[in-house]
Amino acid sequence: MYHKRHEQETAELLRCLSLYQCLTYGQIMRLLPELKEDILSGLLTRLEHQGRICYNRLTDTVTLYQDTVINPDTLAGIWVLLDFLPQVSYHTAIRSYSPFSQKMKYMK
């Protein structure tokens, strides 16, 4: 039971990081309110030691990759999103377009 919950927490954190690229510690606390601070701190430390994330304690930011460029505008936008979190629906749209997937009409 504990192991499964731990895997779910890890997966949710990594999903958020892959979606937003960079998050502050406070943003993670707001995105994942079910994680208590000590559990989140331990999770970040463990994932950092495994090399799965980069946690910069000086800037208080967490990224998936060490060379991720931290965009302050994106971080500000995430704070705005968090202000509206109860009303926000997450949508991901994957649209693949191939010119061969549609019938091409030729003009004479």
MODELLER restraints for C-alpha pairs under 7 A, 6 or more apart:
rsr = mdl.restraints
at = mdl.atoms
rsr.add(forms.Gaussian(group=physical.xy_distance, feature=features.Distance(at['CA:17:A'], at['CA:23:A']), mean=6.84, stdev=0.5))
rsr.add(forms.Gaussian(group=physical.xy_distance, feature=features.Distance(at['CA:17:A'], at['CA:63:A']), mean=6.43, stdev=0.5))
rsr.add(forms.Gaussian(group=physical.xy_distance, feature=features.Distance(at['CA:17:A'], at['CA:64:A']), mean=6.46, stdev=0.5))
rsr.add(forms.Gaussian(group=physical.xy_distance, feature=features.Distance(at['CA:21:A'], at['CA:63:A']), mean=5.94, stdev=0.5))
rsr.add(forms.Gaussian(group=physical.xy_distance, feature=features.Distance(at['CA:21:A'], at['CA:64:A']), mean=6.79, stdev=0.5))
rsr.add(forms.Gaussian(group=physical.xy_distance, feature=features.Distance(at['CA:22:A'], at['CA:61:A']), mean=6.64, stdev=0.5))
rsr.add(forms.Gaussian(group=physical.xy_distance, feature=features.Distance(at['CA:22:A'], at['CA:62:A']), mean=5.69, stdev=0.5))
rsr.add(forms.Gaussian(group=physical.xy_distance, feature=features.Distance(at['CA:22:A'], at['CA:63:A']), mean=4.70, stdev=0.5))
rsr.add(forms.Gaussian(group=physical.xy_distance, feature=features.Distance(at['CA:22:A'], at['CA:70:A']), mean=6.47, stdev=0.5))
rsr.add(forms.Gaussian(group=physical.xy_distance, feature=features.Distance(at['CA:23:A'], at['CA:61:A']), mean=5.59, stdev=0.5))
rsr.add(forms.Gaussian(group=physical.xy_distance, feature=features.Distance(at['CA:23:A'], at['CA:62:A']), mean=5.35, stdev=0.5))
rsr.add(forms.Gaussian(group=physical.xy_distance, feature=features.Distance(at['CA:23:A'], at['CA:63:A']), mean=6.73, stdev=0.5))
rsr.add(forms.Gaussian(group=physical.xy_distance, feature=features.Distance(at['CA:23:A'], at['CA:75:A']), mean=6.75, stdev=0.5))
rsr.add(forms.Gaussian(group=physical.xy_distance, feature=features.Distance(at['CA:24:A'], at['CA:60:A']), mean=5.57, stdev=0.5))
rsr.add(forms.Gaussian(group=physical.xy_distance, feature=features.Distance(at['CA:24:A'], at['CA:61:A']), mean=4.28, stdev=0.5))
rsr.add(forms.Gaussian(group=physical.xy_distance, feature=features.Distance(at['CA:24:A'], at['CA:62:A']), mean=5.98, stdev=0.5))
rsr.add(forms.Gaussian(group=physical.xy_distance, feature=features.Distance(at['CA:25:A'], at['CA:60:A']), mean=5.86, stdev=0.5))
rsr.add(forms.Gaussian(group=physical.xy_distance, feature=features.Distance(at['CA:25:A'], at['CA:61:A']), mean=6.15, stdev=0.5))
rsr.add(forms.Gaussian(group=physical.xy_distance, feature=features.Distance(at['CA:25:A'], at['CA:62:A']), mean=6.98, stdev=0.5))
rsr.add(forms.Gaussian(group=physical.xy_distance, feature=features.Distance(at['CA:47:A'], at['CA:53:A']), mean=5.82, stdev=0.5))
rsr.add(forms.Gaussian(group=physical.xy_distance, feature=features.Distance(at['CA:48:A'], at['CA:54:A']), mean=5.74, stdev=0.5))
rsr.add(forms.Gaussian(group=physical.xy_distance, feature=features.Distance(at['CA:48:A'], at['CA:55:A']), mean=6.49, stdev=0.5))
rsr.add(forms.Gaussian(group=physical.xy_distance, feature=features.Distance(at['CA:52:A'], at['CA:64:A']), mean=6.59, stdev=0.5))
rsr.add(forms.Gaussian(group=physical.xy_distance, feature=features.Distance(at['CA:53:A'], at['CA:62:A']), mean=6.94, stdev=0.5))
rsr.add(forms.Gaussian(group=physical.xy_distance, feature=features.Distance(at['CA:53:A'], at['CA:63:A']), mean=5.82, stdev=0.5))
rsr.add(forms.Gaussian(group=physical.xy_distance, feature=features.Distance(at['CA:53:A'], at['CA:64:A']), mean=4.46, stdev=0.5))
rsr.add(forms.Gaussian(group=physical.xy_distance, feature=features.Distance(at['CA:53:A'], at['CA:65:A']), mean=6.36, stdev=0.5))
rsr.add(forms.Gaussian(group=physical.xy_distance, feature=features.Distance(at['CA:54:A'], at['CA:62:A']), mean=5.66, stdev=0.5))
rsr.add(forms.Gaussian(group=physical.xy_distance, feature=features.Distance(at['CA:54:A'], at['CA:63:A']), mean=5.21, stdev=0.5))
rsr.add(forms.Gaussian(group=physical.xy_distance, feature=features.Distance(at['CA:54:A'], at['CA:64:A']), mean=5.88, stdev=0.5))
rsr.add(forms.Gaussian(group=physical.xy_distance, feature=features.Distance(at['CA:54:A'], at['CA:65:A']), mean=6.13, stdev=0.5))
rsr.add(forms.Gaussian(group=physical.xy_distance, feature=features.Distance(at['CA:54:A'], at['CA:66:A']), mean=5.78, stdev=0.5))
rsr.add(forms.Gaussian(group=physical.xy_distance, feature=features.Distance(at['CA:55:A'], at['CA:61:A']), mean=5.92, stdev=0.5))
rsr.add(forms.Gaussian(group=physical.xy_distance, feature=features.Distance(at['CA:55:A'], at['CA:62:A']), mean=4.48, stdev=0.5))
rsr.add(forms.Gaussian(group=physical.xy_distance, feature=features.Distance(at['CA:55:A'], at['CA:63:A']), mean=6.57, stdev=0.5))
rsr.add(forms.Gaussian(group=physical.xy_distance, feature=features.Distance(at['CA:56:A'], at['CA:62:A']), mean=6.32, stdev=0.5))
